[in-house]
Amino acid sequence: MITKIEGRLTEKNPTHIIINCNGISYFINISLYTYEQLPDDEFISIFTHLQVKEDAHTLYGFMSRQEREIFRKLISVSGIGANTARLMFSSLSPDEITHAIATSDDATIKAVKGIGAKTAQRVIIDLKDKIESTEEAKTLTFQSNTNRDEALSALETLGYAKKQAERVIVKIMKDQPDASIEAIVKQALKNL
């Protein structure tokens, strides 16, 4: 299986790129999220997923392992094909997808063109256990942060559930790692 390609970027479009690697050019399908992450350098390295069907071998490219892993989890769900998963990444970031699944936010998933209510619920049911463990792992990385702990304590005192408050705080601190306790609490209150 082709898992990563390094080479010279010869063509760049919002839906695909072409990479020349030692005289062989690879046509790789990408999402808008990956397109926005592409560096300006001519030489790039991209993670890939090779889908083999009777009539075609199709490469999908991702700038991060995280995006590729979420893509693979999505295509394991009945009713989600590679193109639908790619469309999800064109509408949402990997973090937004994992957060929507972890919090059972089917409205966010339904907002993607081509995904109905039943498919959105199936995505959540099939992937929630797999995604929650990665969300909790992200939470553990902030354990030593005093601002995080104090903000969480303040929200719990106000009556919010610990797990729900923790998820919101993790998202805020990812966007603003140096935020003060007051700023974290104020923003969390808006999102809870």
Backbone as JSON Lines, residues from 0, in Angstrom:
{"i":0,"aa":"M","n":[0.84,-1.19,0.0],"ca":[0.0,0.0,0.0],"c":[0.88,1.25,0.0]}
{"i":1,"aa":"I","n":[0.5,2.24,-0.73],"ca":[1.23,3.51,-0.77],"c":[0.76,4.33,0.41]}
{"i":2,"aa":"T","n":[1.66,4.63,1.35],"ca":[1.26,5.33,2.57],"c":[1.73,6.78,2.64]}
{"i":3,"aa":"K","n":[2.79,7.12,1.88],"ca":[3.3,8.49,1.9],"c":[4.07,8.73,0.6]}
{"i":4,"aa":"I","n":[3.92,9.93,0.05],"ca":[4.64,10.27,-1.17],"c":[5.38,11.58,-0.94]}
{"i":5,"aa":"E","n":[6.65,11.57,-1.33],"ca":[7.47,12.79,-1.26],"c":[7.95,13.1,-2.66]}
{"i":6,"aa":"G","n":[7.82,14.34,-3.05],"ca":[8.27,14.71,-4.38],"c":[7.98,16.16,-4.7]}
{"i":7,"aa":"R","n":[8.11,16.47,-5.98],"ca":[7.91,17.84,-6.46],"c":[6.45,18.05,-6.84]}
{"i":8,"aa":"L","n":[5.85,19.07,-6.25],"ca":[4.46,19.42,-6.55],"c":[4.41,20.1,-7.91]}
{"i":9,"aa":"T","n":[3.78,19.42,-8.89],"ca":[3.74,19.98,-10.25],"c":[2.41,20.61,-10.6]}
{"i":10,"aa":"E","n":[1.34,20.22,-9.88],"ca":[0.02,20.81,-10.12],"c":[-0.74,20.85,-8.81]}
{"i":11,"aa":"K","n":[-1.46,21.96,-8.59],"ca":[-2.17,22.15,-7.32],"c":[-3.55,22.72,-7.61]}
{"i":12,"aa":"N","n":[-4.59,21.97,-7.27],"ca":[-5.98,22.39,-7.43],"c":[-6.72,22.12,-6.13]}
{"i":13,"aa":"P","n":[-7.87,22.76,-5.9],"ca":[-8.62,22.49,-4.66],"c":[-9.1,21.05,-4.51]}
{"i":14,"aa":"T","n":[-9.19,20.3,-5.61],"ca":[-9.67,18.92,-5.53],"c":[-8.58,17.87,-5.7]}
{"i":15,"aa":"H","n":[-7.44,18.25,-6.29],"ca":[-6.37,17.28,-6.5],"c":[-5.01,17.96,-6.66]}
{"i":16,"aa":"I","n":[-3.98,17.15,-6.48],"ca":[-2.62,17.63,-6.74],"c":[-1.91,16.56,-7.57]}
{"i":17,"aa":"I","n":[-0.84,16.97,-8.22],"ca":[0.01,16.01,-8.93],"c":[1.42,16.18,-8.39]}
{"i":18,"aa":"I","n":[1.99,15.06,-7.93],"ca":[3.34,15.07,-7.38],"c":[4.22,14.2,-8.27]}
{"i":19,"aa":"N","n":[5.36,14.77,-8.68],"ca":[6.33,14.02,-9.47],"c":[7.36,13.45,-8.5]}
{"i":20,"aa":"C","n":[7.45,12.13,-8.49],"ca":[8.37,11.44,-7.59],"c":[9.28,10.54,-8.43]}
{"i":21,"aa":"N","n":[10.52,10.96,-8.61],"ca":[11.5,10.19,-9.39],"c":[11.01,9.86,-10.8]}
{"i":22,"aa":"G","n":[10.42,10.84,-11.46],"ca":[9.99,10.65,-12.84],"c":[8.6,10.08,-13.01]}
{"i":23,"aa":"I","n":[7.94,9.69,-11.91],"ca":[6.56,9.18,-11.97],"c":[5.66,10.21,-11.33]}
{"i":24,"aa":"S","n":[4.6,10.61,-12.04],"ca":[3.67,11.6,-11.51],"c":[2.43,10.9,-10.93]}
{"i":25,"aa":"Y","n":[2.09,11.27,-9.71],"ca":[0.94,10.69,-9.02],"c":[-0.19,11.71,-8.94]}
{"i":26,"aa":"F","n":[-1.39,11.29,-9.35],"ca":[-2.59,12.11,-9.25],"c":[-3.21,11.77,-7.89]}
{"i":27,"aa":"I","n":[-3.32,12.76,-7.01],"ca":[-3.8,12.51,-5.65],"c":[-5.01,13.4,-5.36]}
{"i":28,"aa":"N","n":[-6.13,12.78,-5.0],"ca":[-7.34,13.53,-4.62],"c":[-7.15,14.11,-3.23]}
{"i":29,"aa":"I","n":[-7.54,15.36,-3.05],"ca":[-7.41,16.0,-1.75],"c":[-8.71,16.73,-1.39]}
{"i":30,"aa":"S","n":[-8.82,17.11,-0.12],"ca":[-9.96,17.92,0.34],"c":[-9.53,19.39,0.35]}
{"i":31,"aa":"L","n":[-10.49,20.27,0.54],"ca":[-10.18,21.7,0.66],"c":[-9.32,21.96,1.9]}
{"i":32,"aa":"Y","n":[-9.56,21.17,2.97],"ca":[-8.77,21.32,4.19],"c":[-7.29,21.06,3.89]}
{"i":33,"aa":"T","n":[-7.01,19.98,3.17],"ca":[-5.63,19.65,2.81],"c":[-5.07,20.72,1.87]}
{"i":34,"aa":"Y","n":[-5.87,21.18,0.92],"ca":[-5.44,22.21,-0.03],"c":[-4.96,23.46,0.72]}
{"i":35,"aa":"E","n":[-5.72,23.85,1.76],"ca":[-5.34,25.04,2.53],"c":[-4.06,24.82,3.34]}
{"i":36,"aa":"Q","n":[-3.76,23.55,3.67],"ca":[-2.57,23.23,4.47],"c":[-1.31,23.05,3.62]}
{"i":37,"aa":"L","n":[-1.47,22.96,2.31],"ca":[-0.31,22.72,1.45],"c":[0.72,23.84,1.58]}
{"i":38,"aa":"P","n":[1.99,23.47,1.73],"ca":[3.02,24.5,1.83],"c":[3.3,25.14,0.46]}
{"i":39,"aa":"D","n":[3.96,26.27,0.48],"ca":[4.31,26.95,-0.77],"c":[5.53,26.32,-1.43]}
{"i":40,"aa":"D","n":[6.22,25.44,-0.7],"ca":[7.41,24.78,-1.23],"c":[7.08,23.94,-2.45]}
{"i":41,"aa":"E","n":[8.06,23.78,-3.29],"ca":[7.88,22.92,-4.47],"c":[7.97,21.45,-4.06]}
{"i":42,"aa":"F","n":[8.82,21.14,-3.08],"ca":[9.0,19.77,-2.62],"c":[8.07,19.55,-1.43]}
{"i":43,"aa":"I","n":[7.19,18.54,-1.53],"ca":[6.28,18.28,-0.42],"c":[6.27,16.79,-0.06]}
{"i":44,"aa":"S","n":[5.74,16.54,1.11],"ca":[5.54,15.18,1.61],"c":[4.08,15.08,2.03]}
{"i":45,"aa":"I","n":[3.38,14.06,1.55],"ca":[1.95,13.95,1.83],"c":[1.59,12.5,2.18]}
{"i":46,"aa":"F","n":[0.77,12.34,3.22],"ca":[0.28,11.01,3.62],"c":[-0.82,10.61,2.65]}
{"i":47,"aa":"T","n":[-0.88,9.33,2.32],"ca":[-1.87,8.89,1.34],"c":[-2.65,7.68,1.8]}
{"i":48,"aa":"H","n":[-3.8,7.5,1.17],"ca":[-4.63,6.31,1.34],"c":[-4.95,5.81,-0.07]}
{"i":49,"aa":"L","n":[-4.62,4.56,-0.35],"ca":[-4.88,3.99,-1.67],"c":[-6.16,3.16,-1.61]}
{"i":50,"aa":"Q","n":[-7.13,3.55,-2.42],"ca":[-8.38,2.79,-2.49],"c":[-8.37,1.96,-3.77]}
{"i":51,"aa":"V","n":[-8.51,0.65,-3.62],"ca":[-8.47,-0.26,-4.77],"c":[-9.88,-0.79,-5.03]}
{"i":52,"aa":"K","n":[-10.35,-0.56,-6.25],"ca":[-11.64,-1.1,-6.7],"c":[-11.39,-1.86,-8.0]}
{"i":53,"aa":"E","n":[-12.42,-2.55,-8.47],"ca":[-12.31,-3.31,-9.72],"c":[-11.82,-2.45,-10.87]}
{"i":54,"aa":"D","n":[-12.39,-1.25,-10.96],"ca":[-12.13,-0.42,-12.13],"c":[-11.14,0.72,-11.91]}
{"i":55,"aa":"A","n":[-10.64,0.89,-10.68],"ca":[-9.72,2.01,-10.43],"c":[-8.89,1.84,-9.16]}
{"i":56,"aa":"H","n":[-7.72,2.42,-9.18],"ca":[-6.88,2.56,-8.0],"c":[-6.81,4.07,-7.76]}
{"i":57,"aa":"T","n":[-7.34,4.53,-6.63],"ca":[-7.44,5.95,-6.38],"c":[-6.64,6.34,-5.15]}
{"i":58,"aa":"L","n":[-5.82,7.37,-5.28],"ca":[-5.03,7.88,-4.16],"c":[-5.71,9.1,-3.56]}
{"i":59,"aa":"Y","n":[-5.78,9.14,-2.21],"ca":[-6.29,10.29,-1.48],"c":[-5.15,10.81,-0.62]}
{"i":60,"aa":"G","n":[-4.96,12.13,-0.6],"ca":[-3.83,12.71,0.12],"c":[-4.25,13.57,1.3]}
{"i":61,"aa":"F","n":[-3.37,13.57,2.34],"ca":[-3.64,14.29,3.58],"c":[-2.34,14.89,4.11]}
{"i":62,"aa":"M","n":[-2.4,16.09,4.64],"ca":[-1.21,16.72,5.17],"c":[-0.83,16.18,6.55]}
{"i":63,"aa":"S","n":[-1.79,15.57,7.26],"ca":[-1.48,15.04,8.59],"c":[-1.97,13.6,8.73]}
{"i":64,"aa":"R","n":[-1.32,12.88,9.61],"ca":[-1.75,11.5,9.91],"c":[-3.15,11.51,10.51]}
{"i":65,"aa":"Q","n":[-3.43,12.52,11.36],"ca":[-4.73,12.61,12.02],"c":[-5.86,12.64,10.99]}
{"i":66,"aa":"E","n":[-5.71,13.48,9.97],"ca":[-6.75,13.58,8.94],"c":[-6.92,12.24,8.22]}
{"i":67,"aa":"R","n":[-5.81,11.57,7.92],"ca":[-5.89,10.28,7.23],"c":[-6.58,9.24,8.1]}
{"i":68,"aa":"E","n":[-6.28,9.22,9.4],"ca":[-6.9,8.24,10.3],"c":[-8.4,8.47,10.43]}
{"i":69,"aa":"I","n":[-8.8,9.74,10.52],"ca":[-10.23,10.05,10.61],"c":[-10.92,9.67,9.29]}
{"i":70,"aa":"F","n":[-10.26,9.93,8.16],"ca":[-10.78,9.55,6.85],"c":[-11.03,8.03,6.81]}
{"i":71,"aa":"R","n":[-10.05,7.26,7.27],"ca":[-10.18,5.8,7.26],"c":[-11.32,5.33,8.17]}
{"i":72,"aa":"K","n":[-11.49,5.99,9.3],"ca":[-12.61,5.63,10.19],"c":[-13.94,5.97,9.52]}
{"i":73,"aa":"L","n":[-13.99,7.12,8.86],"ca":[-15.24,7.53,8.21],"c":[-15.64,6.56,7.1]}
{"i":74,"aa":"I","n":[-14.68,6.14,6.27],"ca":[-15.04,5.25,5.16],"c":[-15.37,3.84,5.64]}
{"i":75,"aa":"S","n":[-15.1,3.54,6.91],"ca":[-15.49,2.23,7.45],"c":[-16.98,2.2,7.8]}
{"i":76,"aa":"V","n":[-17.61,3.37,7.84],"ca":[-19.03,3.47,8.16],"c":[-19.86,3.19,6.9]}
{"i":77,"aa":"S","n":[-20.87,2.35,7.03],"ca":[-21.74,2.04,5.9],"c":[-22.46,3.31,5.45]}
{"i":78,"aa":"G","n":[-22.4,3.59,4.15],"ca":[-23.05,4.78,3.61],"c":[-22.11,5.95,3.4]}
{"i":79,"aa":"I","n":[-20.87,5.83,3.91],"ca":[-19.87,6.89,3.71],"c":[-18.78,6.35,2.79]}
{"i":80,"aa":"G","n":[-18.74,6.85,1.59],"ca":[-17.69,6.46,0.66],"c":[-16.53,7.44,0.74]}
{"i":81,"aa":"A","n":[-15.5,7.16,-0.03],"ca":[-14.31,8.01,0.0],"c":[-14.62,9.45,-0.43]}
{"i":82,"aa":"N","n":[-15.47,9.62,-1.43],"ca":[-15.78,10.97,-1.89],"c":[-16.61,11.74,-0.86]}
{"i":83,"aa":"T","n":[-17.51,11.05,-0.15],"ca":[-18.29,11.71,0.89],"c":[-17.39,12.1,2.05]}
{"i":84,"aa":"A","n":[-16.46,11.22,2.43],"ca":[-15.52,11.53,3.5],"c":[-14.65,12.73,3.11]}
{"i":85,"aa":"R","n":[-14.22,12.76,1.86],"ca":[-13.41,13.88,1.37],"c":[-14.23,15.17,1.4]}
{"i":86,"aa":"L","n":[-15.51,15.08,1.06],"ca":[-16.4,16.23,1.11],"c":[-16.57,16.73,2.54]}
{"i":87,"aa":"M","n":[-16.57,15.8,3.51],"ca":[-16.66,16.2,4.92],"c":[-15.46,17.05,5.3]}
{"i":88,"aa":"F","n":[-14.26,16.65,4.83],"ca":[-13.06,17.42,5.14],"c":[-13.01,18.75,4.38]}
{"i":89,"aa":"S","n":[-13.81,18.86,3.33],"ca":[-13.87,20.13,2.62],"c":[-14.79,21.11,3.35]}
{"i":90,"aa":"S","n":[-15.7,20.58,4.17],"ca":[-16.64,21.42,4.92],"c":[-16.2,21.65,6.36]}
{"i":91,"aa":"L","n":[-15.54,20.64,6.95],"ca":[-15.17,20.69,8.37],"c":[-13.7,20.32,8.54]}
{"i":92,"aa":"S","n":[-13.09,20.81,9.6],"ca":[-11.71,20.42,9.91],"c":[-11.74,19.07,10.65]}
{"i":93,"aa":"P","n":[-10.61,18.36,10.71],"ca":[-10.59,17.1,11.46],"c":[-11.04,17.26,12.91]}
{"i":94,"aa":"D","n":[-10.64,18.38,13.55],"ca":[-11.06,18.62,14.94],"c":[-12.56,18.82,15.04]}
{"i":95,"aa":"E","n":[-13.15,19.52,14.08],"ca":[-14.61,19.73,14.1],"c":[-15.35,18.42,13.89]}
{"i":96,"aa":"I","n":[-14.83,17.55,13.03],"ca":[-15.46,16.25,12.8],"c":[-15.39,15.4,14.06]}
{"i":97,"aa":"T","n":[-14.19,15.31,14.67],"ca":[-14.06,14.49,15.88],"c":[-14.89,15.05,17.02]}
{"i":98,"aa":"H","n":[-14.94,16.36,17.14],"ca":[-15.74,16.98,18.19],"c":[-17.23,16.7,17.97]}
{"i":99,"aa":"A","n":[-17.69,16.81,16.73],"ca":[-19.1,16.54,16.42],"c":[-19.47,15.09,16.75]}
{"i":100,"aa":"I","n":[-18.57,14.16,16.45],"ca":[-18.83,12.75,16.75],"c":[-18.8,12.52,18.25]}
{"i":101,"aa":"A","n":[-17.77,13.04,18.92],"ca":[-17.62,12.84,20.37],"c":[-18.77,13.43,21.16]}
{"i":102,"aa":"T","n":[-19.35,14.54,20.67],"ca":[-20.45,15.19,21.4],"c":[-21.82,14.84,20.83]}
{"i":103,"aa":"S","n":[-21.87,13.89,19.9],"ca":[-23.12,13.44,19.26],"c":[-23.86,14.6,18.59]}
{"i":104,"aa":"D","n":[-23.11,15.47,17.95],"ca":[-23.67,16.63,17.26],"c":[-23.98,16.26,15.81]}
{"i":105,"aa":"D","n":[-25.14,15.6,15.62],"ca":[-25.48,15.15,14.27],"c":[-25.84,16.31,13.33]}
{"i":106,"aa":"A","n":[-26.22,17.46,13.88],"ca":[-26.55,18.62,13.04],"c":[-25.33,19.1,12.25]}
{"i":107,"aa":"T","n":[-24.16,19.08,12.89],"ca":[-22.93,19.49,12.2],"c":[-22.62,18.53,11.06]}
{"i":108,"aa":"I","n":[-22.77,17.24,11.31],"ca":[-22.47,16.24,10.29],"c":[-23.51,16.3,9.17]}
{"i":109,"aa":"K","n":[-24.77,16.52,9.52],"ca":[-25.82,16.64,8.5],"c":[-25.64,17.85,7.62]}
{"i":110,"aa":"A","n":[-24.93,18.86,8.11],"ca":[-24.71,20.08,7.33],"c":[-23.85,19.83,6.09]}
{"i":111,"aa":"V","n":[-23.14,18.7,6.07],"ca":[-22.31,18.35,4.91],"c":[-23.22,17.86,3.79]}
{"i":112,"aa":"K","n":[-23.0,18.4,2.59],"ca":[-23.83,18.03,1.43],"c":[-23.76,16.52,1.19]}
{"i":113,"aa":"G","n":[-24.92,15.9,1.02],"ca":[-24.96,14.47,0.72],"c":[-25.11,13.57,1.93]}
{"i":114,"aa":"I","n":[-25.11,14.15,3.13],"ca":[-25.27,13.33,4.34],"c":[-26.62,13.66,4.97]}
{"i":115,"aa":"G","n":[-27.46,12.64,5.09],"ca":[-28.77,12.81,5.69],"c":[-28.75,12.47,7.17]}
{"i":116,"aa":"A","n":[-29.92,12.54,7.78],"ca":[-30.04,12.31,9.23],"c":[-29.61,10.9,9.63]}
{"i":117,"aa":"K","n":[-30.04,9.89,8.88],"ca":[-29.71,8.5,9.23],"c":[-28.21,8.24,9.11]}
{"i":118,"aa":"T","n":[-27.6,8.75,8.06],"ca":[-26.16,8.55,7.87],"c":[-25.38,9.27,8.96]}
{"i":119,"aa":"A","n":[-25.8,10.49,9.31],"ca":[-25.13,11.25,10.38],"c":[-25.2,10.49,11.7]}
{"i":120,"aa":"Q","n":[-26.36,9.92,12.0],"ca":[-26.5,9.15,13.24],"c":[-25.66,7.88,13.2]}
{"i":121,"aa":"R","n":[-25.58,7.25,12.02],"ca":[-24.76,6.04,11.88],"c":[-23.28,6.35,12.11]}
{"i":122,"aa":"V","n":[-22.82,7.5,11.59],"ca":[-21.43,7.92,11.79],"c":[-21.16,8.06,13.29]}
{"i":123,"aa":"I","n":[-22.08,8.71,14.0],"ca":[-21.89,8.92,15.44],"c":[-21.91,7.6,16.19]}
{"i":124,"aa":"I","n":[-22.87,6.75,15.89],"ca":[-22.98,5.46,16.59],"c":[-21.75,4.58,16.33]}
{"i":125,"aa":"D","n":[-21.33,4.49,15.07],"ca":[-20.2,3.63,14.73],"c":[-18.86,4.14,15.24]}
{"i":126,"aa":"L","n":[-18.68,5.46,15.3],"ca":[-17.35,6.01,15.59],"c":[-17.2,6.66,16.96]}
{"i":127,"aa":"K","n":[-18.29,6.84,17.69],"ca":[-18.21,7.57,18.96],"c":[-17.18,6.97,19.91]}
{"i":128,"aa":"D","n":[-17.2,5.66,20.1],"ca":[-16.24,5.02,21.02],"c":[-14.81,5.19,20.54]}
{"i":129,"aa":"K","n":[-14.59,5.12,19.25],"ca":[-13.23,5.25,18.69],"c":[-12.73,6.68,18.81]}
{"i":130,"aa":"I","n":[-13.62,7.65,18.62],"ca":[-13.24,9.07,18.64],"c":[-13.08,9.58,20.07]}
{"i":131,"aa":"E","n":[-13.95,9.15,20.99],"ca":[-13.9,9.64,22.37],"c":[-12.54,9.39,23.01]}
{"i":132,"aa":"S","n":[-11.94,8.26,22.71],"ca":[-10.63,7.96,23.3],"c":[-9.58,8.97,22.85]}
{"i":133,"aa":"T","n":[-9.67,9.44,21.59],"ca":[-8.7,10.43,21.14],"c":[-9.0,11.8,21.74]}
{"i":134,"aa":"E","n":[-10.29,12.1,21.95],"ca":[-10.66,13.37,22.59],"c":[-10.13,13.39,24.03]}
{"i":135,"aa":"E","n":[-10.26,12.25,24.74],"ca":[-9.77,12.19,26.11],"c":[-8.26,12.29,26.15]}
{"i":136,"aa":"A","n":[-7.58,11.73,25.16],"ca":[-6.12,11.83,25.09],"c":[-5.7,13.29,24.94]}
{"i":137,"aa":"K","n":[-6.46,14.05,24.13],"ca":[-6.16,15.47,23.98],"c":[-6.33,16.19,25.31]}
{"i":138,"aa":"T","n":[-7.38,15.8,26.07],"ca":[-7.65,16.43,27.36],"c":[-6.49,16.2,28.31]}
{"i":139,"aa":"L","n":[-5.91,15.0,28.29],"ca":[-4.83,14.68,29.21],"c":[-3.6,15.54,28.98]}
{"i":140,"aa":"T","n":[-3.39,16.04,27.79],"ca":[-2.21,16.84,27.52],"c":[-2.27,18.19,28.24]}
{"i":141,"aa":"F","n":[-3.44,18.59,28.65],"ca":[-3.58,19.88,29.34],"c":[-3.65,19.72,30.86]}
{"i":142,"aa":"Q","n":[-3.41,18.51,31.39],"ca":[-3.56,18.26,32.81],"c":[-2.71,19.18,33.68]}
{"i":143,"aa":"S","n":[-1.51,19.53,33.23],"ca":[-0.62,20.33,34.06],"c":[-0.92,21.82,34.0]}
{"i":144,"aa":"N","n":[-1.84,22.23,33.19],"ca":[-2.11,23.65,33.01],"c":[-3.01,24.17,34.13]}
{"i":145,"aa":"T","n":[-2.49,25.09,34.95],"ca":[-3.25,25.61,36.08],"c":[-4.45,26.43,35.65]}
{"i":146,"aa":"N","n":[-4.31,27.23,34.58],"ca":[-5.45,28.02,34.1],"c":[-6.61,27.1,33.72]}
{"i":147,"aa":"R","n":[-6.28,26.01,33.08],"ca":[-7.29,25.04,32.68],"c":[-8.0,24.47,33.9]}
{"i":148,"aa":"D","n":[-7.21,24.06,34.9],"ca":[-7.78,23.46,36.11],"c":[-8.68,24.44,36.86]}
{"i":149,"aa":"E","n":[-8.21,25.68,36.97],"ca":[-9.0,26.68,37.7],"c":[-10.27,27.06,36.94]}
{"i":150,"aa":"A","n":[-10.18,27.15,35.62],"ca":[-11.36,27.45,34.81],"c":[-12.37,26.31,34.91]}
{"i":151,"aa":"L","n":[-11.88,25.09,34.88],"ca":[-12.75,23.91,35.01],"c":[-13.44,23.92,36.37]}
{"i":152,"aa":"S","n":[-12.69,24.21,37.4],"ca":[-13.25,24.28,38.76],"c":[-14.34,25.34,38.84]}
{"i":153,"aa":"A","n":[-14.09,26.5,38.22],"ca":[-15.08,27.58,38.23],"c":[-16.36,27.16,37.52]}
{"i":154,"aa":"L","n":[-16.23,26.5,36.39],"ca":[-17.41,26.06,35.65],"c":[-18.19,24.98,36.41]}
{"i":155,"aa":"E","n":[-17.46,24.09,37.07],"ca":[-18.13,23.06,37.89],"c":[-18.9,23.71,39.03]}
{"i":156,"aa":"T","n":[-18.31,24.74,39.63],"ca":[-18.97,25.47,40.72],"c":[-20.25,26.12,40.21]}
{"i":157,"aa":"L","n":[-20.24,26.55,38.96],"ca":[-21.43,27.17,38.36],"c":[-22.48,26.12,37.96]}
{"i":158,"aa":"G","n":[-22.15,24.84,38.13],"ca":[-23.13,23.79,37.89],"c":[-23.02,23.05,36.57]}
{"i":159,"aa":"Y","n":[-21.96,23.29,35.82],"ca":[-21.78,22.59,34.54],"c":[-21.13,21.23,34.77]}
{"i":160,"aa":"A","n":[-21.5,20.25,33.94],"ca":[-20.92,18.91,34.03],"c":[-19.44,18.95,33.68]}
{"i":161,"aa":"K","n":[-18.64,18.2,34.42],"ca":[-17.18,18.25,34.25],"c":[-16.76,17.89,32.82]}
{"i":162,"aa":"K","n":[-17.3,16.78,32.3],"ca":[-16.88,16.32,30.97],"c":[-17.21,17.33,29.88]}
{"i":163,"aa":"Q","n":[-18.42,17.88,29.96],"ca":[-18.85,18.87,28.96],"c":[-17.98,20.13,29.05]}
{"i":164,"aa":"A","n":[-17.76,20.61,30.27],"ca":[-16.93,21.81,30.47],"c":[-15.5,21.56,30.0]}
{"i":165,"aa":"E","n":[-15.0,20.37,30.27],"ca":[-13.62,20.02,29.9],"c":[-13.44,20.06,28.38]}
{"i":166,"aa":"R","n":[-14.4,19.54,27.65],"ca":[-14.32,19.54,26.19],"c":[-14.27,20.96,25.65]}
{"i":167,"aa":"V","n":[-15.11,21.83,26.19],"ca":[-15.16,23.22,25.73],"c":[-13.83,23.92,26.05]}
{"i":168,"aa":"I","n":[-13.31,23.68,27.25],"ca":[-12.04,24.31,27.66],"c":[-10.89,23.83,26.78]}
{"i":169,"aa":"V","n":[-10.86,22.55,26.47],"ca":[-9.8,22.01,25.61],"c":[-9.82,22.71,24.26]}
{"i":170,"aa":"K","n":[-11.01,22.9,23.71],"ca":[-11.12,23.57,22.41],"c":[-10.65,25.03,22.49]}
{"i":171,"aa":"I","n":[-11.04,25.73,23.56],"ca":[-10.64,27.13,23.74],"c":[-9.13,27.22,23.87]}
{"i":172,"aa":"M","n":[-8.55,26.34,24.69],"ca":[-7.11,26.4,24.94],"c":[-6.3,25.98,23.73]}
{"i":173,"aa":"K","n":[-6.89,25.19,22.87],"ca":[-6.19,24.82,21.64],"c":[-6.06,26.05,20.74]}
{"i":174,"aa":"D","n":[-7.14,26.85,20.68],"ca":[-7.13,28.07,19.87],"c":[-6.31,29.19,20.52]}
{"i":175,"aa":"Q","n":[-6.4,29.26,21.87],"ca":[-5.71,30.33,22.62],"c":[-4.97,29.72,23.81]}
{"i":176,"aa":"P","n":[-3.79,29.13,23.59],"ca":[-3.07,28.44,24.66],"c":[-2.68,29.33,25.84]}
{"i":177,"aa":"D","n":[-2.54,30.63,25.62],"ca":[-2.11,31.54,26.69],"c":[-3.26,32.34,27.29]}
{"i":178,"aa":"A","n":[-4.49,31.9,27.09],"ca":[-5.65,32.64,27.59],"c":[-5.69,32.65,29.12]}
{"i":179,"aa":"S","n":[-6.16,33.78,29.68],"ca":[-6.28,33.88,31.14],"c":[-7.49,33.07,31.6]}
{"i":180,"aa":"I","n":[-7.56,32.85,32.92],"ca":[-8.66,32.07,33.49],"c":[-9.99,32.75,33.16]}
{"i":181,"aa":"E","n":[-10.03,34.08,33.35],"ca":[-11.27,34.83,33.07],"c":[-11.7,34.68,31.62]}
{"i":182,"aa":"A","n":[-10.74,34.79,30.7],"ca":[-11.06,34.68,29.28],"c":[-11.59,33.28,28.95]}
{"i":183,"aa":"I","n":[-10.97,32.26,29.55],"ca":[-11.41,30.87,29.31],"c":[-12.84,30.69,29.81]}
{"i":184,"aa":"V","n":[-13.11,31.15,31.03],"ca":[-14.45,30.98,31.62],"c":[-15.49,31.74,30.8]}
{"i":185,"aa":"K","n":[-15.2,33.0,30.43],"ca":[-16.15,33.79,29.65],"c":[-16.48,33.12,28.32]}
{"i":186,"aa":"Q","n":[-15.45,32.65,27.64],"ca":[-15.68,32.0,26.34],"c":[-16.41,30.68,26.51]}
{"i":187,"aa":"A","n":[-16.06,29.94,27.56],"ca":[-16.72,28.66,27.83],"c":[-18.21,28.85,28.1]}
{"i":188,"aa":"L","n":[-18.55,29.9,28.84],"ca":[-19.95,30.18,29.14],"c":[-20.75,30.47,27.87]}
{"i":189,"aa":"K","n":[-20.11,31.09,26.9],"ca":[-20.77,31.35,25.62],"c":[-21.04,30.06,24.86]}
{"i":190,"aa":"N","n":[-20.13,29.06,25.02],"ca":[-20.23,27.81,24.26],"c":[-20.99,26.69,24.98]}
{"i":191,"aa":"L","n":[-21.3,26.9,26.25],"ca":[-22.0,25.83,26.99],"c":[-23.5,26.04,26.97]}
